[in-house]
Amino acid sequence: MVSQQLPTHLKTSSTQDSFQYWIVLFMSLNPALQALEAHPEYESVMKKIDERFWKNHDELQETLEAKGPL
């Protein structure tokens, strides 16, 4: 079932370093994810995904600022 597999996919995603901005931006609006909000691990996994995205974003920004005109 999708609803049982999706938490596994979310957990896997929370360990990945590569996210497109629009995915992170619109995750909370995705009806498939909204259906999982009652799952006990939902909040922590979504928080990890969000935090990891912004950590990588900040690191990339620092790198680009150090190398050039940003």
N, C-alpha and C positions, 0 to 999 in steps of 0.2 A: 504494500500500500504506500502511496505517496506520502501520506501523513506520518507514517512510521519511518520511512526512509529519509524524509527531509531533515529531521534533527541530526541524523548521521552526516548528511551533506553539509549542514550548517556547522557542525563540530569540525569537520574537515576544513571547511572554508575559514574557520577561525584561526587555523594554523598557517594559512597561506599568506604570502606577502604581496601578491599582485591582485589588486581590485580596481575595476574601473569606477571612476567617481560616481557615475549615475547609478550604479548598483547600490553603493552605500547610501547615496542620497535618497533613493526611493524604496529601500528595503521595508521601511515601516508602512508603506502603502500597498505592498504586494498582498493580494487576498490569500494566497497560499501560505504566506508567513503569518498573516493575521489569524488564520485558523489555528496556528500553533502557539499562540500567546499563552494559553493555559498550560503548556508543557512546562514541567518544573525547571528545565535547564534553558528555556528560551531566552530569558533576560540575560543570563550570564554569557551565553554564546553570542548573542547579538551585540552585547557590550564589548566582548573580545574582538569581534569583527570590526566594529567601529573604532575601537582604540588602536588596533593594529593598522588600520587604514591611515588614521591620522598620524600615527608615529612614523610610518613610512613616508607620508606626505611631508612631514616636518623635516625628516632627514634628507629627502630629495631637495627640498627648498634650500636647506643649508648648503648642500653640495653645489647647487646651481648658483647660489649667491656668492659662494667662494670662488667659483670658476668664471663668472661672467656678469653680464649686465642684468641682474634681476633685482 
